[in-house]
């Protein structure tokens, strides 16, 4: 359900009292055309660099995406929880070995502003490799479809 707090509260009051619900802020969906264009450029960059597109994608996430640092105890298998990460260091925390990771948000988790920044970076990388890109007006139009 999507609605204002007042509408949602009214709806919730009418539901069975033992039911459970998840509430999260609604975000407008990104344009599949812009996402498809990002992957098209990532594939072309991969061909130019002789690298798999997945490797190029991760490089783009690291250079132009969103990241955070997290710390876990050494017995936590981060790959069970996080898809894109890299080791940032280790330390002793409260007498336990702690592992620090930089984690990256995948494009499917990004909001429109974050995805726009990622796409700008991908376009810049493509242009640096002399890969033909859309005109800036066309790219802005694609990004505008997200709004």
Secondary structure, 3 states (H helix, E strand, C coil): CCCCHHHHHHHHHCCCCCCCCCCCCCCCCCCHHHHHHHHHHHHHHHHHHCCCHHHHHHHHHHHHCCEEEEEEECCCCHHHCCCCEEEEEEEEECCEEEEEEEEECCHHHCCHHHHHHHHHHHHHHHHHCCCCCCCHHHHHHHHHCCC
